[in-house]
Amino acid sequence: MRVSLILTVLNEGDSLRRLLDSLAAQTRPPDEIVVADGGSTDETISILREYSTRLPIRILAAPDTNISQGRNAAIREATGEIIAVTDGGVRADKRWLEELVMAFEAGEHDGGGAGGEGNTSPVTRHAPHAVAGFFAAEGETPFEIAMGATVLPEAQDVNPKAYLPSSRSVAF
């Protein structure tokens, strides 16, 4: 399945390399990365261009847009069957995209017999409409560290059945 990764950025020059390095190290790389830039005035665009030699990055100019508008613009430009979403300021675990896509790929394999010899009743697994995950806070400044500690749960405290995921780690 073709996977488009979309993300929004605005003046992410200080943290963008960390995100792009983590995307380059994915065990299941995206087929394309559509980046909606909200009008950055720092080195964000030059960093994206630099990384476009190693990653399939397409930069979408989306000046004066908020995160939701930027995401929607990137989704419209994406060509994948699956759209994964993250944002600038994030570092993805090396298996992040593989784990998100796995549920969709498992749902592709419909049919097959079940229940014993001669049983032709199909067992159908349907691909989900959306898959989401959680992520760990990773701050560099004292403020970022404090925000991560107070806003996000620790991995061992997450109850997958009750967790409300962030839009920084979702695929549909």
N, C-alpha and C positions, 0 to 999 in steps of 0.2 A: 504494500500500500504506500502511496506517495504521501509524505508528511510535510506540511508547511508549518514552520515555526514563525509566529508573529510576535513582535514586541514593540513597545513604545518607548521612546527616549526623549529627553529634554535636558541638555547640558549634563550628560552622564560621563563626561571625560574622565573624571576621577575614578569611576568604578567600572567602566565599560570593558576594559581589558580583562578584568577578572571574569566577567560574564562570558565574553567571547572565547577566552581560553577554555572555560568549562564547556562551552558548546563544541569547540574543536575536539575535545576529549571524549565526547559521547560514544558509548558503545553502539548506539543506533543513531547515526547522524541524521539530521533533517535533510530533506531533499532540497529545500529552499528556506531561506530566512528572510522574511519581509519585515523591514524595520521602518516604522512610521516615526519620523522625527518632527517634533512639535515646534521646530524653529530654533534649534540649538545655536548658541553664539560662542561656545567654547570649542574644544578640539574633537567633539563627538563625531562629526562627519568625517574628519580626516582619519580618525581611528577606524571607523567603519570601512572606509575605502582601503585602508591598509590591510585589514583582515579579509577583505573580499577576495584577496588572492588565495586564501586557504579555505574560505567558507563561502557557500553559495548565497551571498548577501545581496539583496535588492533594497536600495534606500528609497523610501517614499517620502517626499516632502509633504508635510502636513502642518504648515505653520498655524499657530494660534488655535490648535485643537487641544482638547483635554484628553485624558487617557482613554476614555470610552470612545470618543470620536476617532482618535488615532487607531485604536484597535479595530473599529469598524472599517476604517479606510484600508487597513492592512488585510483584513479578512476579505474584503472585496477584491484585492489584488492577488490573493493567494490562489495557487493552482492545485494544492494537494487535496486528497480525499479526506485526510485528517488534518485538523488545524490544532496545533498546540500553542499555548499562550504563556508567555512570561514577560517580565519587564526589565528595564535597566535597573542596576543596583542589586541584582540577584546573582548568585553563583550556583549553577546546577550541579548536582551530584552526577558522576559519570554515567550512571544508569537511569537518570531521570527520564529521558525521552523513551528509552527502551521500555521502562515500566509503564509509562502512560499508554504507549502504542500496543503493548502486549494484549490488553483486553480486547481491543478492536480486531487484532489479527486472530485471536482465538475465536471470536464470534463469526469469522469468515467461513469456518469449517462446519457448515450446516449438513444435516442428514446423517445417514449411517444407521445401521440396525442396533437394536438393544433388546435385552430381556431374554436372550437364549436363542438356540438354533431355530431357524425358520421364522423368527419374528421379523417382520418387515416394517414395524412401526418406526417412524423416524424419530430420532432424538435431535432436537434442533436447539442449538445455542445461538442466540441472537447477539449481534454486536451492540454494545451499549450506545446510548446517545451521547454520553459525556463521561469522562473519567477525570478525577482530580486527585491531587496528592497534597502532602504538607511539606514544609521545608523548614530548615533550621535558620535561626537568626545568625547573621554574621556581620558584626559591626567592627569598625576600625576606630572610630572616635568614641570618647566616653558617652556622648549622647546616643549614638547608634547602638552601643552595647546595652545601655540602660533601656532604650526603647525595645530592643529585641527581647530582653529579659522580662519586660512587663507586658508586652503585647502578644507575643507568640508562645504557645506551649512548648515544653521540651518533648522530644520524640517519645520518650517512655510514658508521658502523660496523655498522649493522644488516644482517644477511643475512636477507632475507624467508623464505628456505627453511628456515632453522634457528632463527629467532627464536621464543621462547616468550612469547606475549603476556600482558599484564597484564589482569586483570579490570576495569580502569578504562577500557578501550577495546575493547569487544566488543559484538556484536549477534548475536541468534539468533532 
